[in-house]
């Protein structure tokens, strides 16, 4: 059984400990949404071509891993200036029924051209990302109590929603 299959089996037991999604919005709290993300990750290869942006597929995998480290409090980041109040930006990003904009500047700690984790071996980095997803969803969900650099403080429900949306955004970037 591959990494995705094993994680899916383990996640089945975790579902009761996680909050249920509301309003049919996708979240990593849902086993079907987690499985969707993991299957889409399996379709990415080092040769996958981006549809926008500068990252290679391998750098994107490392960027998502750094994101999950941030979500769990394992990768400290500094708050960065945002163009509108954080509460409004958070609501728009997490709950408005729109796709995220392309080219939104990330924090230096998650930017592979600045302070982000550098790619090593693609298969290892992909497996590490799957392990980080598993660790994040728990149980219990291992979310950070530190503020998000763009959105400020997040609830468990918001961290789980953000994690889905961030992965979805970058997977769409590579046509997955």
C-alpha positions in Angstrom: 0.0 0.0 0.0 1.4 3.4 -0.9 1.8 6.4 1.3 -1.6 7.8 0.4 -3.3 4.5 1.0 -1.7 4.1 4.4 -2.4 7.6 5.4 -6.0 7.3 4.3 -6.4 4.2 6.5 -4.9 5.9 9.5 -7.1 9.0 8.9 -10.3 7.0 9.0 -9.7 6.5 12.7 -8.9 10.2 13.2 -12.2 11.5 11.8 -14.2 11.4 15.0 -11.6 13.7 16.8 -11.8 16.4 14.2 -14.5 19.1 13.8 -16.9 18.5 10.9 -16.8 20.9 8.0 -19.6 23.4 7.6 -21.4 24.8 4.5 -19.8 22.1 2.2 -16.4 24.0 2.3 -13.5 21.7 1.9 -11.1 21.2 4.8 -8.5 18.7 6.0 -11.0 17.9 8.8 -12.8 15.8 6.2 -11.3 12.3 5.2 -12.6 12.7 1.6 -11.0 16.1 1.3 -7.7 14.9 2.8 -7.7 11.9 0.5 -8.4 14.2 -2.5 -5.3 16.3 -1.6 -3.1 13.2 -1.1 -4.2 11.7 -4.4 -3.5 14.9 -6.2 -0.1 15.1 -4.6 0.6 11.6 -6.0 0.1 13.0 -9.5 2.9 15.5 -9.1 6.3 14.5 -10.5 9.6 16.5 -10.8 8.6 17.1 -14.5 5.2 18.6 -13.7 4.9 22.0 -15.3 3.6 25.1 -13.5 0.7 27.0 -15.0 1.8 30.2 -13.2 4.5 31.5 -10.8 8.2 30.6 -10.5 8.3 27.5 -8.4 9.2 24.1 -9.7 7.1 21.1 -8.7 9.8 20.0 -6.3 10.0 23.5 -4.7 6.2 23.5 -4.4 6.3 20.3 -2.4 8.9 21.8 0.0 6.9 25.0 0.2 3.8 23.1 1.2 5.9 21.1 3.8 7.1 24.4 5.3 3.5 25.5 5.4 2.5 22.5 7.4 5.5 23.1 9.7 4.1 26.7 10.2 0.6 25.3 10.9 2.0 23.1 13.7 4.2 25.8 15.2 7.4 24.0 14.1 8.5 26.8 11.7 8.4 30.3 13.4 7.6 33.1 11.1 7.3 36.9 11.6 4.1 38.7 10.9 4.2 40.6 7.6 2.3 43.7 6.5 -1.0 43.1 4.8 -3.0 45.5 2.6 -6.3 45.2 4.6 -7.2 44.4 8.2 -6.1 40.9 9.1 -9.6 39.8 10.2 -11.1 40.8 6.9 -8.2 39.2 4.9 -8.6 36.0 6.9 -12.4 35.9 6.3 -11.9 36.5 2.5 -9.1 33.9 2.2 -10.9 31.2 4.2 -14.6 31.7 3.5 -15.3 33.8 0.5 -16.2 31.6 -2.5 -13.4 32.8 -4.7 -10.1 31.3 -5.8 -6.9 32.6 -4.2 -5.0 35.2 -6.4 -1.9 34.1 -8.2 1.4 35.7 -7.2 0.5 36.5 -3.5 3.8 37.1 -1.7 4.7 34.4 0.9 6.8 35.0 4.0 10.6 34.6 3.5 10.5 31.6 5.9 8.3 29.7 3.4 10.0 31.0 0.2 12.4 28.4 -1.2 14.4 31.2 -2.8 14.9 32.9 0.6 14.7 31.0 3.9 12.5 28.0 2.9 13.5 24.4 3.0 15.6 23.5 0.0 14.6 20.5 -2.1 16.6 17.3 -1.6 15.3 14.1 -3.2 11.8 14.4 -4.7 10.4 11.1 -3.4 11.7 11.7 0.1 10.3 15.3 0.1 6.9 14.1 -1.1 6.8 11.4 1.6 7.8 14.0 4.2 4.9 16.2 3.1 2.5 13.3 3.5 3.9 12.6 7.0 3.5 16.3 7.9 -0.1 16.3 6.8 -0.7 13.2 8.9 0.9 14.8 11.9 -1.1 18.0 11.5 -4.5 16.3 11.3 -3.8 14.2 14.4 -5.7 13.3 16.4 -5.6 15.7 18.0 -5.1 18.4 15.3 -1.7 19.7 16.0 -2.3 23.4 15.1 -0.1 26.3 16.3 -1.2 28.8 18.9 1.1 31.3 17.3 -0.5 33.8 14.9 -0.4 33.2 11.2 1.8 35.8 9.4 -1.0 37.1 7.2 -4.2 36.3 9.2 -3.3 36.5 12.9 -4.8 34.0 15.3 -6.6 31.0 13.9 -9.0 28.5 15.4 -8.5 24.7 14.7 -11.3 24.9 12.2 -9.5 27.8 10.4 -6.1 26.0 10.4 -7.7 22.9 8.8 -9.5 25.1 6.2 -6.3 27.0 5.4 -4.3 23.9 5.1 -6.7 22.5 2.5 -6.9 25.8 0.5 -3.1 26.3 0.5 -2.5 22.8 -0.8 -5.4 23.1 -3.4 -4.0 26.4 -4.6 -0.5 25.0 -5.4 -1.8 21.7 -6.8 -4.0 23.7 -9.2 -0.8 25.7 -10.0 0.6 22.4 -11.4 -2.6 21.1 -13.0 -3.3 18.5 -10.3 
